[in-house]
Amino acid sequence: MSSPTWDEFAELALKRITASGAEYGDIRIQDSQTEQIEGEDRRIALIRDTRDIGLGVRVLYHGAWGFAASSILSLEEVPRVADLAVEIAKGSASVALEKVRLAQEPVHRDRVVTPYRIDPFSVALEKKTDLLLTTMETLHRQSGVVRSSASLWARRDHKLFVSTEGTHLEFDLLAGQGDCTATALHEGRFASRSFNTPHLRQGYELIEDADLQREAARVAAQAMEKVKAPAVDAGQYDLVLDPEHLSLTIHESCGHPSELDRALGYEANYAGTSFLTTEKLGSFRYGSSHVNLVADNTESETLAATGYDDDGVSCQKWDVIRDGIFVGYCTNREVAPKIGATRSRGSNRADGWGSVPIVRIANIGLEPGSATVDQLIADVKRGIYIEGHGSYSIDQRRYNFQFGGDAFWLIEHGRRTHMLRDVIYHGITPEFWKSCDGVADRSARRRYGFITCGKGQPGQSGWMTHAASTARFRQVQVIRGEGQS
C-alpha cells in the first residue's frame, strides 16, 4: 500500500478537531532541509546537512488554545496528536480568564514557491568547499590577517497548512546566505571586518552574484586598516549609517516595539514589553518627518514574504511609522481585535512544526528619501560613517539602547577621511529617530535579513528582512567601547 499523503493526514486531524466541538483548528506539516558549511583558518571546519520533519496541531476550544506536535507522521499518530491538542485546549478553557476571539480572514487555497535560478542543494559540495577555501586564502594574502572564516547556509521548507475554516496552503520556500571574516593583529590588538550577503529567499545565484573572493580582498585590507586606526574620542557626532547597520538598529528599536503582543504585555517575563503602548497608536511622534517605516511582507525575496503566515492570513504591506508618527502594529488573528482591528496584519509565524505561532516582526524597512549618500556626508562637519553590525544592547521596553558596528570612518568637513575603532553610540529610541534629518534615495537601498530573532517561551528564532537606504542622524552621543573589535 502507498503511504498516506499529507492531505490525508490533515483531513484525519481536522475531522477529530471538528468532532470535538472546537470552534477552530489547524494543522501544519513541515519538512525542512538545512545545509551549513563553515570554514576556519584555511580549512573546512563544519559540514552539516540536517532534515527535520513533523506536524503541529492547534485547537481553539471555548476561547482557549491547545497545541500538540510530533515528529511521527502516521495514521496512528496524527489522530493522537489532534486529540491531545483538544484535551489541552479544554484544560486551558477551564481556567482561562479571557476568551480568545479570532479576527476574520477569507478562506485561501494557494501554493507558494520561492523563485530561484540555481537550486543550492543541487550544487556540488566540492564546489562550495572550494569557494570557501579560496575565499579564506584571499583573506590571508593580506599581511597582518591572522584568522579567517567563511560560511554558506541554505534552507528549504516544504509545508502544508490546513484549517477547519477551509484554508489549504502549500509552501516550497528557499533561503540562503554567505559570509566571510578577516581578523587582523597589530601591536597585540585584534580587529575584525566582515562581508555578509543578505539572508534572502533566493537560490545559489545569491552566492555567485556576491563574488566572495572580491569582497574578501576588500575586507582583509579594511581589517588591517581598522586594527591600526585610532580609537574614537567620546562626544557628540553626526552619524551616517549604512543599510546593513540600520537593519539591526531598525530591528531592535523599531521592529520589536511594533509587535502588538509585546505592547499588551505578553513578553514581559522574557524578552520584554514595548514603549509603544496602545494609547500611542496614531498620535505618538516616534521620529522626524524623514522617518517612514513600512512593513512589507509582500516584497519578493524577503524572508517574511511567505505568501501567508501561520494563521493562514495573506501577507500584507502597511505603515508602521508615517511622517514620524506611529500608526501601525504587527499583529495576528488573536491580538488584532484587542485594538479594534477587523483583520490581522499576517505576522503570526512559528520557527518550525513543533512551535506555536506567535507575533513576529514584519519586513520593516526605512523608506528612501531624495538625497544621495555623498550629499548626506557633504553636510557633516564632524561625524562618523558606520557600516555593518557590531555589539548592541537595548532595554526590555526597547527604549534605551547602544549600538556598535563593523567599520567606522571619521567624517570631517564633508569628507570621509580615516577609519576609527571602538565606536559605540547610545540614545533613547524616539529621540534618536527624531534626530534623523536625511535619508538617501532608492539607489542606496539594500536589504538585510535575520534568522535568529529570539522570542517566546520555549524560545523560537524568527525570520524577517529590514531594508533601508543610508540615513543621517544629528548630534548622537558616542562613547569609546574599549576592546571592541
C-alpha positions in Angstrom: 0.0 0.0 0.0 1.2 3.5 -0.7 2.0 5.9 2.2 -0.7 8.3 3.2 -0.4 11.8 1.7 0.0 15.0 3.8 -3.5 16.0 2.8 -4.9 12.7 4.1 -3.1 13.3 7.4 -4.6 16.8 7.6 -8.1 15.6 6.8 -7.8 13.0 9.6 -6.6 15.6 12.2 -9.3 18.2 11.3 -12.1 15.6 11.5 -11.1 14.8 15.1 -11.0 18.6 15.9 -14.4 19.2 14.4 -15.9 16.2 16.2 -14.7 17.6 19.5 -16.8 20.7 19.2 -13.9 23.1 18.9 -14.6 26.4 17.2 -11.3 26.4 15.2 -8.3 24.2 14.5 -5.4 23.9 12.1 -2.5 21.6 11.2 0.9 22.4 9.9 3.1 19.7 8.4 6.6 20.7 7.6 9.8 19.1 6.2 12.9 21.3 6.5 16.3 20.7 5.0 19.2 22.8 6.1 22.8 22.8 4.8 25.6 24.6 6.7 29.2 24.7 5.6 31.8 26.6 7.7 35.5 27.3 7.1 38.0 28.5 9.7 41.6 29.4 9.0 42.0 27.8 5.6 40.2 24.6 6.5 36.7 23.3 6.4 35.6 23.1 10.0 31.9 22.0 9.7 29.6 20.4 7.1 26.1 19.8 8.4 23.1 18.6 6.4 20.0 18.2 8.5 16.4 17.3 7.9 13.6 17.9 10.3 10.0 16.7 9.6 6.9 16.8 11.8 3.4 18.2 12.4 1.8 20.6 14.8 -1.9 20.9 15.6 -3.6 24.0 17.1 -7.1 23.9 18.6 -9.3 26.7 19.9 -11.9 25.3 22.2 -14.3 27.7 24.0 -11.9 30.5 23.6 -8.7 28.8 24.7 -5.8 27.4 22.8 -4.3 23.9 22.8 -1.3 22.8 20.9 0.4 19.4 20.3 3.2 18.3 18.0 5.0 15.1 16.9 7.9 14.1 14.6 6.0 11.0 13.6 3.8 11.1 10.6 1.5 8.0 10.7 -2.2 7.1 10.6 -2.0 6.3 14.3 0.0 9.3 15.5 -1.9 12.1 13.7 -5.3 11.5 15.5 -3.4 11.0 18.8 -1.8 14.5 18.4 -5.1 16.1 17.4 -6.9 14.6 20.4 -4.1 15.8 22.7 -4.4 19.3 21.3 -8.1 19.2 22.0 -7.5 17.9 25.5 -5.0 20.7 26.3 -7.4 23.3 24.9 -10.2 22.0 27.1 -8.0 22.2 30.1 -7.0 25.7 29.2 -10.6 26.7 28.7 -11.5 25.6 32.2 -9.1 28.1 33.8 -9.0 30.9 31.2 -9.8 34.4 32.4 -10.4 35.8 28.9 -11.7 34.1 25.8 -9.6 34.3 22.6 -11.5 35.8 19.7 -10.0 35.5 16.2 -10.2 38.3 13.6 -11.9 37.2 10.4 -9.9 36.1 7.4 -11.1 34.9 4.0 -10.6 31.3 3.0 -7.4 30.8 0.9 -6.3 27.9 -1.3 -2.9 28.5 -2.8 0.6 27.2 -3.4 3.6 29.4 -2.7 7.0 28.7 -4.3 10.3 30.6 -4.0 11.6 31.6 -7.4 15.3 30.7 -8.0 17.8 30.2 -10.8 20.1 27.7 -9.1 19.0 25.2 -6.5 21.6 25.4 -3.7 21.0 21.7 -2.8 22.0 20.7 -6.4 25.4 22.5 -6.3 28.2 20.0 -5.7 29.6 20.1 -2.2 33.2 20.2 -3.6 32.3 23.4 -5.4 31.1 25.0 -2.2 34.0 24.0 -0.1 36.4 25.1 -2.8 34.8 28.5 -2.8 35.2 28.8 1.0 38.8 27.6 0.9 39.8 30.1 -1.9 38.0 32.9 -0.1 40.0 32.2 3.1 43.2 32.1 1.1 42.4 35.5 -0.3 41.8 36.8 3.2 45.2 35.6 4.3 47.0 37.2 1.4 46.7 40.5 3.3 49.7 41.0 5.6 48.6 41.1 9.2 45.5 38.9 8.9 45.9 36.0 11.4 42.4 34.5 11.4 39.8 33.8 8.7 36.4 32.4 8.4 33.8 31.8 5.6 30.5 30.1 5.5 27.5 29.1 3.4 23.9 28.4 4.5 20.8 27.3 2.8 17.4 26.0 3.8 14.3 24.6 2.1 10.9 24.3 3.8 8.1 22.2 2.4 5.0 23.0 4.4 1.2 22.3 4.4 -1.3 24.4 6.3 -4.9 23.4 6.5 -7.6 24.8 8.8 -11.1 23.9 9.8 -12.2 27.1 8.1 -11.3 25.6 4.7 -7.9 27.3 4.1 -5.5 25.0 2.3 -1.9 26.3 1.6 1.2 24.6 0.3 4.7 26.1 0.5 8.0 25.4 -1.1 10.3 28.0 0.4 14.0 28.5 -0.1 16.6 30.8 1.6 20.3 31.3 1.5 23.3 33.3 2.8 27.1 33.5 2.7 29.8 35.5 4.5 33.5 35.8 5.3 35.5 37.5 8.0 39.1 38.6 8.4 40.8 39.2 11.8 44.0 41.3 11.8 46.6 41.6 14.5 48.7 44.7 15.2 50.8 45.5 18.3 48.9 43.0 20.4 45.4 44.2 19.3 42.9 42.4 17.2 40.2 43.8 14.9 37.8 42.0 12.5 36.0 43.0 9.4 33.2 41.0 7.7 31.3 40.8 4.5 27.8 39.3 4.6 25.4 38.6 1.8 21.8 39.3 3.0 19.7 36.4 4.1 17.2 36.3 1.2 14.8 33.9 -0.5 17.0 33.2 -3.5 18.9 30.3 -4.8 22.7 29.8 -5.1 22.7 32.7 -7.5 22.8 34.9 -4.4 26.3 33.5 -3.6 27.6 33.6 -7.2 26.5 37.2 -7.7 28.1 38.3 -4.4 31.6 37.3 -5.5 33.1 36.3 -2.1 36.7 36.4 -3.3 36.4 40.0 -4.5 34.8 41.0 -1.2 37.4 39.0 0.8 40.3 41.2 -0.6 38.4 44.3 0.5 37.5 43.2 4.0 41.0 41.9 4.6 42.5 45.2 3.7 40.0 47.1 5.9 40.6 44.7 8.8 44.2 45.7 8.8 43.3 49.4 8.4 40.9 49.1 11.3 43.3 47.4 13.7 45.8 50.3 13.1 43.1 53.0 13.4 42.9 55.4 16.3 40.2 54.8 18.9 37.3 57.3 18.8 37.2 60.3 21.1 33.9 60.3 23.0 31.5 63.1 22.3 28.6 64.1 20.1 28.8 63.3 16.4 26.6 63.3 13.4 26.2 59.7 12.2 25.7 58.4 8.7 24.6 54.8 8.9 24.7 52.3 6.0 21.8 50.0 5.3 23.4 46.9 6.8 24.0 48.7 10.1 20.5 50.2 10.0 18.9 46.8 9.6 19.9 45.9 13.2 19.0 49.3 14.6 15.6 49.1 12.9 15.1 45.5 14.1 15.8 46.3 17.7 14.4 49.8 18.2 11.6 49.7 15.6 10.7 46.1 14.9 10.3 44.7 18.4 8.4 47.7 19.8 5.8 47.4 17.0 4.8 43.8 18.0 1.4 44.2 19.5 1.7 41.2 21.8 4.7 43.0 23.4 2.7 46.2 23.8 0.0 44.2 25.5 2.5 42.7 28.0 2.7 39.1 26.6 6.5 39.0 26.6 7.0 40.8 29.9 8.7 37.9 31.7 11.2 37.0 29.0 12.1 39.4 26.1 10.3 42.4 27.5 7.4 44.7 26.6 7.3 47.8 24.4 7.3 51.6 25.0 4.9 51.8 22.0 1.8 51.1 24.2 -1.6 51.1 22.6 -2.7 54.6 23.6 0.2 56.0 21.4 -1.2 54.5 18.2 -1.9 57.2 15.7 -0.6 60.1 17.7 2.9 59.4 19.2 5.9 61.2 17.5 8.4 58.4 17.0 10.8 60.2 14.7 11.3 63.2 12.4 9.2 63.7 9.3 12.0 62.0 7.3 11.2 58.7 9.1 8.8 56.5 7.2 8.9 52.8 8.3 6.8 50.4 6.2 6.1 46.8 6.9 6.1 44.9 3.7 5.6 41.1 3.8 4.9 41.1 0.1 8.3 42.1 -1.3 9.8 39.4 -3.4 12.9 37.6 -1.9 12.4 38.9 1.6 12.3 36.5 4.5 8.8 37.2 5.8 7.3 37.2 2.3 5.9 33.7 2.5 2.6 34.4 0.9 0.7 33.6 4.1 1.5 33.4 7.8 0.9 30.5 10.1 -2.6 31.8 10.8 -3.4 31.3 7.1 -3.6 35.1 6.7 -2.3 36.6 3.5 0.9 38.6 3.7 0.4 42.4 3.5 2.0 45.8 3.4 1.3 48.6 5.8 2.7 51.7 7.5 4.3 51.4 10.9 5.6 55.0 11.1 4.3 57.6 8.7 5.9 61.1 8.6 7.4 60.3 12.0 4.1 59.3 13.7 3.5 55.8 15.0 0.5 54.3 13.1 0.7 50.5 12.9 1.5 47.3 14.8 2.5 43.8 13.7 -0.5 41.6 14.7 -2.0 38.1 14.4 -5.6 37.0 14.4 -5.7 36.7 18.2 -4.4 40.2 19.2 -5.7 42.3 16.3 -9.2 42.6 17.8 -7.8 43.9 21.1 -7.1 47.3 19.3 -10.3 47.2 17.3 -8.8 45.9 14.1 -11.1 43.8 12.0 -8.2 41.8 10.3 -4.8 40.5 11.2 -1.7 42.0 9.6 -0.5 38.5 8.9 2.5 38.5 11.2 2.0 35.2 13.0 4.9 32.8 12.4 6.4 29.7 14.1 10.0 28.6 13.5 9.0 25.0 12.8 6.4 22.3 13.1 7.0 21.9 16.9 6.4 25.5 17.8 3.3 27.6 18.5 3.0 30.5 16.0 3.4 33.9 17.7 3.5 37.5 16.6 6.8 38.2 14.8 8.4 41.4 13.4 7.4 42.0 9.8 9.8 43.0 7.0 10.0 46.6 8.3 12.1 49.0 6.2 13.0 52.6 6.2 11.6 54.3 3.1 14.1 56.1 0.8 14.5 59.9 0.7 15.8 62.1 -2.0 19.4 62.8 -1.2 22.5 60.9 -2.4 24.9 59.3 0.1 27.6 61.8 -0.9 25.1 64.7 -0.2 24.4 63.3 3.3 28.1 63.1 4.0 28.9 66.5 2.5 26.7 68.3 5.0 28.5 66.8 8.0 31.3 68.8 9.7 32.2 66.3 12.4 30.7 62.8 12.2 31.2 59.1 11.8 30.2 56.8 8.9 29.2 53.4 10.2 28.9 50.1 8.2 27.7 46.7 9.3 26.7 45.0 12.6 28.5 45.0 15.9 27.7 44.8 19.6 24.3 46.1 20.8 22.3 46.4 23.9 18.7 47.5 24.4 16.4 47.5 27.4 13.3 45.4 27.9 11.0 48.2 26.6 13.2 48.9 23.6 13.7 52.4 24.8 17.3 52.9 25.9 20.0 51.4 23.6 23.6 51.3 22.4 24.9 50.0 19.1 28.4 49.4 17.7 29.2 48.4 14.1 31.6 46.6 11.9 33.6 49.5 10.4 33.8 53.2 11.2 35.2 56.2 9.3 35.6 59.7 10.6 33.8 62.5 8.6 35.5 65.9 8.6 34.1 68.9 6.8 32.0 66.8 4.4 34.6 64.2 3.6 35.1 60.6 4.8 38.7 60.5 6.0 40.3 57.7 8.0 39.0 54.7 9.9 38.2 54.6 13.6 37.8 51.8 16.1 35.9 51.2 19.3 32.9 53.3 18.3 29.6 52.8 20.3 26.7 55.2 20.1 23.8 55.3 22.6 20.4 57.0 22.9 16.7 56.9 23.5 14.7 55.4 20.7 12.3 58.2 19.9 14.9 60.9 20.5 17.3 59.1 18.2 14.8 58.8 15.3 13.8 62.4 15.8 17.4 63.3 15.0 17.2 61.8 11.5 17.3 64.7 9.1 18.1 62.9 5.8 17.6 59.5 4.0 19.4 58.6 0.8 17.4 57.8 -2.4 16.3 54.4 -3.7 19.6 53.7 -5.4 21.2 53.3 -2.0 18.5 50.9 -0.7 19.8 47.5 0.5 18.1 44.5 2.2 19.5 42.5 5.1 17.7 39.7 7.0 17.8 38.0 10.3 17.2 34.3 11.1 18.0 34.3 14.8 15.5 36.8 16.2 14.7 35.3 19.6 11.3 35.4 21.2 8.8 33.2 23.0 8.9 30.5 25.7 10.1 28.0 24.7 12.3 30.2 22.6 11.9 30.5 18.8 14.0 32.0 16.1 12.1 34.4 13.8 13.0 35.4 10.2 12.5 38.9 8.7 14.2 41.4 6.4 14.9 45.1 7.0 15.6 47.3 4.0 16.9 50.8 4.2 18.8 53.5 2.4 21.7 55.2 4.1 20.5 57.7 6.7 21.9 60.7 8.7 21.3 61.4 12.4 22.4 64.6 14.1 24.3 65.0 17.3 24.3 61.5 18.7 26.3 60.6 21.8 29.3 58.4 21.1 31.4 56.6 23.6 34.6 54.6 23.3 34.0 50.8 23.6 37.4 49.7 24.9 38.4 46.4 23.4 35.7 46.3 20.7 36.9 44.5 17.6 
